[in-house]
Amino acid sequence: MKRIGMIGIGMMGHGIASNILKHGYPLAVLEHPGNQPLDQLKAGGATSFTRAADLAAQSDVVILVLTGSPQVEAVLTGEGGVLEGLRPGSLVIDCSTAIPSSTVKMAQAVQAAGSRFIDTPMTRTPKEAAEGRLNLLVGGDAALLEECRPLLSCFAENITHVGAVGAGHGMKLLHNYVSLGFVALLSEAAACAQRSGVAPDAFVDVLAKGGGGGAALERVRPYLLARDTSGLRFSIANACKDLGYYNAMASDAGAQQGIAEAVLGTLKEALDQAGSQALVPELTSILAGEAAKG
């Protein structure tokens, strides 16, 4: 079987790596302070490297699960990076969240080294990552997607080809803008309801039965009713990053972005008030002028 190298064993990456091992693929991971504990993966047969170039030299496929474009660019093109060790004919699969224009440049760099590239950003949560039930949005050659579909199916339930290289990352930013935008709107409305004396259970019940129902409400419902953040374990800091990336993409495309800029402004103000550990469901408390209670 193809030898898999993974860089980025965070909350999402750990679940992906576990499922790759379960399906019998030889797996190597990059040691990094930002990783989740590697003990379980190593017990399952994973090996580790301290340099990305060394990992790439021993891998047929390199999977990246990183925070954003700066990290992807550094891991690929920096000193001791993947491109130094990447073998001709190998494949880079980028599951990170990134700006499409950067993705296209990185794909060109990989291709210039004689290798191949697809972007496959994810939706859903670490829970689905651990269960092997992620959604993947794939940008790249359709035939290449079919070649690596068996590997992707180890950790994904739904795999959607959305276009050429960079289109996957573009679709991820569109998805996150819409979903986070809905949550921001709901949070602002819930904060107004709180300050206006509307009971949280009435607020949620009426919206759920009408035009406010949907995935966004269900994700923040536990916080609105019981200050439980488990419905959406996503930080406001990451939301700011993703909305910043979306605005960069919209600017590159010459698209309207007035609403997106307003959502980003709201998130940035909340981040300044509550700090980097605050979670998106806590936005209601922050906007209501109280300390978050997650």
Sine and cosine of phi, psi and omega as CSV:
sin_phi,cos_phi,sin_psi,cos_psi,sin_omega,cos_omega
0.00,0.00,0.39,-0.92,0.01,-1.00
-0.88,0.47,0.61,-0.79,0.04,-1.00
-1.00,0.08,0.79,-0.61,-0.08,-1.00
-0.96,-0.30,0.73,-0.68,0.15,-0.99
-0.91,-0.42,0.71,-0.70,-0.01,-1.00
-0.84,-0.54,0.68,-0.74,0.07,-1.00
-0.82,-0.57,0.89,-0.46,-0.03,-1.00
0.94,-0.34,0.97,0.25,-0.03,-1.00
-0.98,-0.20,0.86,0.51,0.09,-1.00
-1.00,0.08,-0.43,-0.90,-0.07,-1.00
-0.90,0.43,-0.61,0.79,0.05,-1.00
-0.99,0.17,-0.70,0.71,-0.06,-1.00
-0.89,0.45,-0.54,0.84,-0.02,-1.00
-0.91,0.42,-0.67,0.74,0.04,-1.00
-0.90,0.43,-0.65,0.76,0.04,-1.00
-0.88,0.47,-0.74,0.67,-0.02,-1.00
-0.87,0.49,-0.66,0.75,0.00,-1.00
-0.87,0.49,-0.66,0.75,-0.02,-1.00
-0.96,0.29,-0.53,0.85,0.09,-1.00
-0.89,0.46,-0.69,0.72,0.04,-1.00
-0.89,0.45,-0.67,0.74,-0.02,-1.00
-0.86,0.51,-0.49,0.87,-0.02,-1.00
-1.00,-0.03,0.17,0.99,0.18,-0.98
1.00,0.04,0.11,0.99,0.02,-1.00
-0.97,0.23,0.67,-0.75,0.17,-0.99
-0.91,0.42,0.77,-0.64,-0.11,-0.99
-0.79,-0.61,0.71,-0.71,0.17,-0.99
-0.84,-0.55,0.58,-0.81,-0.01,-1.00
-0.80,-0.60,0.39,-0.92,0.03,-1.00
-1.00,-0.06,0.81,-0.59,0.09,-1.00
-0.91,0.42,0.73,-0.68,0.00,-1.00
-0.34,-0.94,0.61,-0.79,-0.01,-1.00
-0.86,0.51,-0.42,0.91,-0.03,-1.00
-0.99,0.12,-0.04,1.00,0.00,-1.00
-0.93,0.36,0.44,-0.90,0.32,-0.95
-0.95,0.33,0.32,-0.95,0.01,-1.00
-0.80,0.60,0.69,-0.73,-0.08,-1.00
-0.99,-0.12,-0.01,1.00,-0.11,-0.99
-0.82,0.58,-0.73,0.68,-0.05,-1.00
-0.90,0.43,-0.66,0.75,-0.01,-1.00
-0.92,0.40,-0.67,0.74,0.01,-1.00
-0.91,0.40,-0.60,0.80,0.05,-1.00
-0.90,0.43,-0.46,0.89,0.02,-1.00
-1.00,0.08,0.02,1.00,0.08,-1.00
0.91,-0.41,-0.05,1.00,0.01,-1.00
-0.94,0.35,0.59,-0.80,0.14,-0.99
-0.96,-0.28,0.16,-0.99,-0.03,-1.00
-0.66,-0.75,0.42,-0.91,0.05,-1.00
-0.77,-0.64,0.40,-0.92,0.04,-1.00
-0.98,-0.22,-0.20,0.98,0.04,-1.00
-0.84,-0.54,0.72,-0.69,-0.01,-1.00
-0.88,0.47,-0.59,0.81,0.00,-1.00
-0.89,0.46,-0.64,0.77,0.00,-1.00
-0.93,0.36,-0.64,0.77,0.06,-1.00
-0.88,0.47,-0.71,0.71,-0.02,-1.00
-0.89,0.45,-0.60,0.80,-0.03,-1.00
-0.91,0.42,-0.38,0.93,-0.03,-1.00
-0.96,-0.27,0.20,0.98,-0.11,-0.99
-0.84,-0.54,0.59,-0.81,0.17,-0.99
-1.00,0.08,-0.51,0.86,0.01,-1.00
-0.72,-0.69,0.75,-0.67,0.09,-1.00
-0.92,-0.40,0.86,-0.51,0.01,-1.00
-0.97,-0.25,0.79,-0.62,0.04,-1.00
-0.96,-0.30,0.77,-0.64,0.08,-1.00
-0.75,-0.66,0.98,0.21,-0.18,-0.98
-0.89,-0.45,0.19,-0.98,-0.13,-0.99
-0.92,0.38,-0.67,0.75,-0.09,-1.00
-0.16,-0.99,-0.12,-0.99,-0.09,-1.00
-0.86,0.51,-0.68,0.73,0.01,-1.00
-0.86,0.52,-0.64,0.77,-0.01,-1.00
-0.94,0.35,-0.66,0.76,0.03,-1.00
-0.89,0.46,-0.72,0.69,-0.01,-1.00
-0.89,0.46,-0.66,0.75,-0.01,-1.00
-0.91,0.41,-0.68,0.73,-0.03,-1.00
-0.92,0.39,-0.60,0.80,-0.03,-1.00
-0.98,0.18,-0.74,0.67,-0.21,-0.98
-0.95,-0.33,-0.14,0.99,-0.03,-1.00
-0.96,0.28,0.09,-1.00,0.03,-1.00
-0.88,0.48,0.77,-0.64,-0.05,-1.00
0.95,0.30,0.28,0.96,-0.08,-1.00
-0.99,0.12,-0.01,-1.00,-0.09,-1.00
-0.83,0.55,-0.68,0.74,-0.08,-1.00
-0.89,0.45,-0.41,0.91,0.05,-1.00
-0.93,0.37,-0.48,0.88,-0.07,-1.00
-0.92,-0.39,-0.15,0.99,-0.10,-0.99
-0.87,0.49,0.76,-0.64,-0.02,-1.00
-1.00,0.01,0.64,-0.77,0.05,-1.00
-0.81,0.59,0.66,-0.75,0.01,-1.00
1.00,0.04,-0.11,0.99,0.02,-1.00
-0.99,0.17,-0.02,-1.00,-0.13,-0.99
-0.71,-0.70,0.70,-0.72,0.14,-0.99
-0.95,-0.31,0.82,-0.58,0.05,-1.00
-0.92,-0.40,0.90,-0.43,-0.06,-1.00
-0.97,-0.23,0.97,-0.26,0.03,-1.00
-1.00,-0.03,0.11,0.99,-0.06,-1.00
-0.95,0.31,0.09,-1.00,0.22,-0.98
-0.98,-0.18,0.81,-0.58,-0.15,-0.99
-0.51,-0.86,0.28,-0.96,0.08,-1.00
-0.98,0.20,0.80,-0.60,-0.09,-1.00
-0.81,0.58,-0.62,0.79,-0.01,-1.00
-0.89,0.45,-0.57,0.82,0.08,-1.00
-0.93,0.36,-0.64,0.76,0.01,-1.00
-0.86,0.52,-0.69,0.72,0.00,-1.00
-0.88,0.48,-0.67,0.74,0.03,-1.00
-0.90,0.44,-0.66,0.75,0.01,-1.00
-0.92,0.38,-0.62,0.79,0.05,-1.00
-0.88,0.47,-0.65,0.76,0.02,-1.00
-0.90,0.44,-0.63,0.78,0.02,-1.00
-0.91,0.41,-0.66,0.75,0.04,-1.00
-0.91,0.42,-0.69,0.73,0.01,-1.00
-0.91,0.42,-0.60,0.80,0.04,-1.00
-0.90,0.43,-0.42,0.91,0.04,-1.00
-1.00,0.07,0.07,1.00,0.05,-1.00
1.00,0.04,0.25,0.97,-0.02,-1.00
-0.88,-0.47,-0.06,-1.00,-0.11,-0.99
-0.85,-0.53,0.29,-0.96,-0.16,-0.99
-0.52,-0.85,0.69,-0.72,0.25,-0.97
-0.68,-0.73,0.52,-0.86,0.10,-0.99
-0.97,-0.25,0.76,-0.65,-0.08,-1.00
-0.70,-0.72,0.87,0.49,0.02,-1.00
-0.88,0.47,0.32,-0.95,-0.16,-0.99
-0.91,-0.41,0.46,-0.89,0.32,-0.95
-0.86,-0.52,0.16,-0.99,-0.16,-0.99
1.00,0.04,-0.25,-0.97,-0.28,-0.96
-0.81,-0.58,0.10,-0.99,0.07,-1.00
-0.84,0.54,-0.48,0.88,0.05,-1.00
-0.87,0.49,-0.75,0.66,0.02,-1.00
-0.94,0.35,-0.51,0.86,0.07,-1.00
-0.88,0.48,-0.71,0.71,0.01,-1.00
-0.91,0.41,-0.51,0.86,-0.02,-1.00
-1.00,0.08,-0.10,0.99,-0.06,-1.00
0.96,0.28,0.53,0.85,-0.12,-0.99
-0.81,-0.58,0.59,0.81,0.04,-1.00
-0.96,0.27,0.31,-0.95,0.23,-0.97
-0.98,-0.20,0.74,-0.67,0.04,-1.00
-0.91,-0.42,0.69,-0.72,0.04,-1.00
-0.92,-0.39,0.94,-0.35,-0.25,-0.97
-0.96,-0.27,0.79,-0.62,0.15,-0.99
-0.92,-0.40,0.78,-0.62,0.00,-1.00
0.55,-0.83,-0.11,-0.99,-0.03,-1.00
-0.90,0.43,0.75,-0.66,-0.05,-1.00
-0.90,0.45,-0.61,0.79,0.01,-1.00
-0.92,0.39,-0.59,0.81,0.04,-1.00
-0.92,0.40,-0.62,0.79,0.07,-1.00
-0.86,0.51,-0.71,0.71,-0.01,-1.00
-0.90,0.44,-0.57,0.82,0.02,-1.00
-0.89,0.45,-0.64,0.77,-0.06,-1.00
-0.98,-0.20,0.12,0.99,0.01,-1.00
-0.83,0.55,-0.66,0.75,0.02,-1.00
-0.85,0.53,-0.63,0.78,0.04,-1.00
-0.93,0.38,-0.74,0.68,-0.02,-1.00
-0.88,0.47,-0.55,0.83,-0.02,-1.00
-0.93,0.37,-0.24,0.97,0.07,-1.00
-0.89,0.45,-0.50,0.87,-0.08,-1.00
-0.78,-0.63,0.11,0.99,-0.02,-1.00
-0.79,-0.61,0.66,-0.75,0.07,-1.00
-1.00,0.02,-0.62,0.78,-0.02,-1.00
-0.80,-0.60,0.79,-0.61,-0.01,-1.00
-0.82,-0.57,0.89,-0.45,-0.08,-1.00
-0.87,-0.49,0.85,-0.53,0.07,-1.00
-0.99,0.12,0.87,-0.49,-0.11,-0.99
-0.93,-0.37,-0.06,1.00,0.04,-1.00
0.54,-0.84,-0.37,-0.93,-0.04,-1.00
-0.96,0.29,0.08,-1.00,0.04,-1.00
-0.78,0.63,0.73,-0.68,-0.03,-1.00
0.99,-0.12,-0.40,0.92,-0.02,-1.00
-0.93,0.37,-0.54,0.84,0.05,-1.00
-0.88,0.47,-0.74,0.67,0.02,-1.00
-0.92,0.40,-0.58,0.82,0.07,-1.00
-0.89,0.45,-0.68,0.73,0.02,-1.00
-0.91,0.41,-0.60,0.80,0.04,-1.00
-0.88,0.47,-0.67,0.75,0.00,-1.00
-0.93,0.37,-0.62,0.78,0.09,-1.00
-0.88,0.48,-0.72,0.70,0.01,-1.00
-0.86,0.50,-0.74,0.67,-0.07,-1.00
-0.94,0.34,-0.56,0.83,0.07,-1.00
-0.88,0.48,-0.74,0.67,-0.02,-1.00
-0.90,0.43,-0.74,0.67,-0.07,-1.00
-0.93,0.37,-0.70,0.71,0.02,-1.00
-0.94,0.34,-0.54,0.84,0.07,-1.00
-0.89,0.45,-0.68,0.74,0.07,-1.00
-0.87,0.50,-0.70,0.71,-0.03,-1.00
-0.90,0.43,-0.66,0.75,0.02,-1.00
-0.89,0.46,-0.68,0.73,0.02,-1.00
-0.89,0.46,-0.72,0.69,0.03,-1.00
-0.87,0.49,-0.66,0.75,-0.03,-1.00
-0.91,0.42,-0.65,0.76,0.03,-1.00
-0.91,0.42,-0.66,0.75,0.04,-1.00
-0.90,0.43,-0.65,0.76,0.00,-1.00
-0.91,0.41,-0.60,0.80,0.05,-1.00
-0.91,0.42,-0.64,0.77,0.07,-1.00
-0.90,0.44,-0.67,0.74,0.03,-1.00
-0.87,0.50,-0.68,0.73,-0.01,-1.00
-0.88,0.48,-0.70,0.72,-0.03,-1.00
-0.96,0.27,-0.28,0.96,-0.02,-1.00
-0.99,-0.17,0.03,1.00,0.06,-1.00
0.99,0.11,0.29,0.96,0.07,-1.00
-0.99,0.10,0.80,-0.61,-0.04,-1.00
-0.91,0.42,0.68,-0.73,-0.02,-1.00
-0.84,0.54,-0.64,0.77,-0.02,-1.00
-0.92,0.39,-0.59,0.81,0.06,-1.00
-0.93,0.38,-0.67,0.74,0.02,-1.00
-0.84,0.54,-0.76,0.65,-0.04,-1.00
-0.93,0.38,-0.68,0.73,-0.06,-1.00
-0.89,0.45,-0.71,0.70,-0.03,-1.00
-0.91,0.40,-0.68,0.73,0.01,-1.00
-0.91,0.43,-0.68,0.74,-0.04,-1.00
-0.88,0.48,-0.50,0.86,-0.02,-1.00
-1.00,0.00,-0.04,1.00,-0.06,-1.00
-0.74,-0.67,-0.57,-0.82,-0.11,-0.99
-0.95,0.31,-0.15,0.99,0.01,-1.00
-1.00,-0.08,0.00,1.00,-0.01,-1.00
-0.95,0.32,0.36,-0.93,0.05,-1.00
0.64,-0.77,-0.11,-0.99,-0.10,-1.00
-0.88,0.47,-0.64,0.77,-0.04,-1.00
-0.88,0.47,-0.71,0.70,0.01,-1.00
-0.89,0.45,-0.66,0.75,-0.02,-1.00
-0.91,0.43,-0.54,0.84,0.00,-1.00
-0.96,0.29,-0.53,0.84,-0.01,-1.00
-0.99,-0.13,-0.16,0.99,0.00,-1.00
-0.78,0.63,-0.74,0.67,-0.03,-1.00
-0.86,0.52,-0.55,0.83,0.01,-1.00
-0.97,0.25,-0.66,0.75,-0.02,-1.00
-0.88,0.47,-0.57,0.82,-0.07,-1.00
-1.00,-0.06,-0.50,0.86,-0.13,-0.99
-0.61,-0.79,0.24,0.97,-0.02,-1.00
0.80,0.60,0.65,0.76,0.01,-1.00
-0.96,-0.27,0.89,-0.46,-0.07,-1.00
-1.00,0.04,0.07,1.00,-0.15,-0.99
-0.93,0.38,-0.31,0.95,-0.03,-1.00
-0.95,0.32,-0.35,0.94,-0.02,-1.00
-0.46,-0.89,1.00,0.07,-0.04,-1.00
-1.00,0.09,0.94,0.34,-0.05,-1.00
-0.69,-0.72,0.79,-0.62,-0.12,-0.99
-0.98,0.20,0.47,-0.88,0.09,-1.00
-0.90,0.44,-0.54,0.84,0.05,-1.00
-0.88,0.48,-0.71,0.70,0.04,-1.00
-0.92,0.39,-0.58,0.81,0.05,-1.00
-0.89,0.46,-0.66,0.75,0.06,-1.00
-0.88,0.48,-0.67,0.74,0.03,-1.00
-0.87,0.50,-0.74,0.67,-0.04,-1.00
-0.91,0.42,-0.67,0.75,0.03,-1.00
-0.93,0.37,-0.54,0.84,0.10,-0.99
-0.90,0.44,-0.66,0.75,0.05,-1.00
-0.90,0.43,-0.67,0.75,0.01,-1.00
-0.88,0.48,-0.70,0.71,0.00,-1.00
-0.89,0.45,-0.58,0.81,0.07,-1.00
-0.90,0.43,-0.67,0.74,0.03,-1.00
-0.90,0.44,-0.70,0.72,0.01,-1.00
-0.89,0.46,-0.64,0.77,0.04,-1.00
-0.89,0.45,-0.70,0.72,0.04,-1.00
-0.86,0.51,-0.57,0.82,-0.05,-1.00
-1.00,0.05,-0.11,0.99,-0.07,-1.00
0.93,0.37,0.49,0.87,-0.07,-1.00
-1.00,-0.05,0.40,-0.92,0.10,-0.99
-0.90,0.44,0.63,-0.78,-0.03,-1.00
-0.53,-0.85,0.41,0.91,-0.03,-1.00
-0.86,0.50,-0.69,0.72,0.01,-1.00
-0.93,0.37,-0.67,0.75,0.00,-1.00
-0.88,0.48,-0.63,0.78,0.03,-1.00
-0.91,0.41,-0.60,0.80,0.02,-1.00
-0.92,0.38,-0.66,0.75,0.04,-1.00
-0.89,0.46,-0.71,0.71,0.01,-1.00
-0.88,0.47,-0.66,0.75,0.03,-1.00
-0.87,0.49,-0.66,0.75,0.04,-1.00
-0.88,0.47,-0.71,0.71,-0.01,-1.00
-0.91,0.42,-0.65,0.76,0.01,-1.00
-0.90,0.44,-0.66,0.75,0.04,-1.00
-0.89,0.45,-0.65,0.76,0.03,-1.00
-0.91,0.42,-0.65,0.76,0.03,-1.00
-0.89,0.46,-0.67,0.74,0.03,-1.00
-0.88,0.47,-0.60,0.80,-0.04,-1.00
-0.98,0.20,-0.65,0.76,-0.19,-0.98
-0.97,-0.25,-0.28,0.96,0.04,-1.00
1.00,-0.02,0.15,-0.99,-0.18,-0.98
-0.95,0.30,-0.27,0.96,-0.02,-1.00
-1.00,0.02,-0.15,0.99,-0.05,-1.00
-0.92,0.39,0.59,-0.81,-0.01,-1.00
-0.98,-0.22,0.44,-0.90,-0.08,-1.00
-0.81,0.58,-0.67,0.74,0.01,-1.00
-0.85,0.52,-0.43,0.90,-0.01,-1.00
-0.95,0.30,-0.08,1.00,-0.03,-1.00
-0.84,0.55,-0.59,0.80,0.02,-1.00
-0.84,0.54,-0.76,0.65,-0.01,-1.00
-0.90,0.45,-0.65,0.76,0.00,-1.00
-0.90,0.44,-0.71,0.71,-0.01,-1.00
-0.94,0.35,-0.43,0.90,0.04,-1.00
-0.99,0.17,-0.11,0.99,0.04,-1.00
1.00,0.07,0.32,0.95,0.06,-1.00
-0.90,-0.44,0.28,-0.96,0.06,-1.00
-0.93,0.36,0.67,-0.75,0.05,-1.00
-0.88,0.47,0.56,-0.83,-0.08,-1.00
-0.85,-0.53,0.56,0.83,-0.03,-1.00
-0.96,0.27,0.00,0.00,0.00,0.00
